């Protein structure tokens, strides 16, 4: 009868532990890479909306902050979608505003939400 059934030999156990450690290390890099991969789309989304709402084709944007937001629903049956979230300031024609832009993981687009602030003239 095989006494090693169900156990990994010590060399394989060490390799497996190394693989798990490498995956955890990559997860930190993956979040930063995820944010960087979505930043240009988020910035363009906010600038386009700002140009329209401010009636200012020359408006420009700047990323003020970014973070990876975990889904609110996580479990064995239901799972939400992780997203990159950016706060972006848009300035032009003597006006400025901010937007929170969300970019879902696995999606190609982003969407801009109001930050809740008031704009001059409103």
C-alpha positions as CSV (number, residue, x, y, z in Angstrom):
1,X,0.0,0.0,0.0
2,X,1.3,3.5,-0.8
3,X,2.0,5.5,2.3
4,X,2.3,8.7,0.4
5,X,-1.2,8.7,-0.9
6,X,-2.9,12.2,-0.3
7,X,0.4,13.9,0.6
8,X,2.8,15.8,-1.5
9,X,6.4,14.8,-1.4
10,X,8.5,17.4,0.3
11,X,10.0,18.8,-3.0
12,X,6.6,19.2,-4.4
13,X,5.2,20.7,-1.2
14,X,8.0,23.3,-1.3
15,X,7.3,24.1,-4.9
16,X,3.5,24.4,-4.3
17,X,4.2,26.7,-1.3
18,X,6.4,28.8,-3.6
19,X,3.7,29.0,-6.2
20,X,1.1,30.1,-3.7
21,X,3.5,32.8,-2.4
22,X,4.2,34.0,-5.9
23,X,0.4,34.2,-6.7
24,X,-0.1,36.4,-3.6
25,X,2.8,38.6,-4.6
26,X,1.4,39.0,-8.1
27,X,-2.0,39.9,-6.8
28,X,-0.6,43.2,-5.4
29,X,1.0,44.0,-8.7
30,X,-2.2,43.0,-10.5
31,X,-4.2,45.7,-8.8
32,X,-1.7,48.4,-9.8
33,X,-1.7,47.1,-13.3
34,X,-5.5,46.9,-13.4
35,X,-5.7,50.6,-12.4
36,X,-3.1,51.6,-15.0
37,X,-4.9,49.7,-17.7
38,X,-8.2,51.5,-17.0
39,X,-6.8,55.0,-16.3
40,X,-6.8,56.3,-19.9
41,X,-10.3,55.2,-20.5
42,X,-11.5,56.7,-17.2
43,X,-9.9,60.0,-18.0
44,X,-11.4,60.1,-21.5
45,X,-14.8,59.3,-20.1
46,X,-14.7,62.1,-17.5
47,X,-13.2,64.6,-20.0
48,X,-15.9,63.9,-22.6
49,X,-18.7,64.3,-20.0
50,X,-17.1,67.4,-18.6
51,X,-16.7,69.0,-22.1
52,X,-20.4,68.4,-22.7
53,X,-21.7,69.5,-19.3
54,X,-19.5,72.5,-19.1
55,X,-20.1,73.4,-22.7
56,X,-16.4,73.7,-23.1
57,X,-14.7,71.6,-25.9
58,X,-11.3,72.6,-24.5
59,X,-11.8,71.2,-21.0
60,X,-9.1,69.0,-19.7
61,X,-8.9,66.4,-16.9
62,X,-6.7,65.2,-14.1
63,X,-6.8,62.0,-12.1
64,X,-7.1,63.0,-8.4
65,X,-7.3,59.5,-6.9
66,X,-7.8,55.9,-7.8
67,X,-8.6,52.6,-6.1
68,X,-9.7,49.1,-6.8
69,X,-13.2,48.5,-5.3
70,X,-14.2,45.0,-4.3
71,X,-17.7,43.8,-5.1
72,X,-20.3,44.3,-2.4
73,X,-21.6,40.8,-3.0
74,X,-19.2,37.9,-2.6
75,X,-20.1,34.4,-1.9
76,X,-20.2,30.8,-3.2
77,X,-23.4,31.5,-5.2
78,X,-23.4,35.2,-6.0
79,X,-20.3,37.3,-6.8
80,X,-20.1,40.9,-7.9
81,X,-17.6,42.5,-10.2
82,X,-14.4,44.2,-9.1
83,X,-13.9,47.7,-10.5
84,X,-11.4,50.4,-10.8
85,X,-12.7,53.7,-9.5
86,X,-11.2,57.1,-10.3
87,X,-11.9,60.6,-9.0
88,X,-11.2,62.9,-11.9
89,X,-11.2,66.7,-11.9
90,X,-12.3,68.4,-15.2
91,X,-11.4,72.1,-15.8
92,X,-12.2,74.5,-18.6
93,X,-13.8,77.8,-19.6
94,X,-13.6,79.2,-16.1
95,X,-15.5,76.2,-14.6
96,X,-14.5,73.0,-12.9
97,X,-16.2,69.8,-11.7
98,X,-15.3,66.4,-10.5
99,X,-16.5,62.9,-11.5
100,X,-16.2,59.5,-10.0
101,X,-15.5,57.1,-12.9
102,X,-16.0,53.4,-12.5
103,X,-14.5,50.8,-14.9
104,X,-15.6,47.2,-14.3
105,X,-13.1,44.4,-14.6
106,X,-13.5,42.5,-17.8
107,X,-15.4,45.3,-19.5
108,X,-14.2,47.6,-22.2
109,X,-16.0,50.8,-21.1
110,X,-16.2,53.1,-18.1
111,X,-19.0,55.3,-16.8
112,X,-18.9,58.7,-15.0
113,X,-21.0,59.5,-12.0
114,X,-21.5,63.0,-10.4
115,X,-19.4,63.5,-7.3
116,X,-22.3,65.3,-5.7
117,X,-20.7,68.7,-5.9
118,X,-22.4,71.8,-7.2
119,X,-21.1,73.6,-10.3
120,X,-21.0,77.4,-10.7
121,X,-24.1,78.7,-12.4
122,X,-26.4,75.8,-11.2
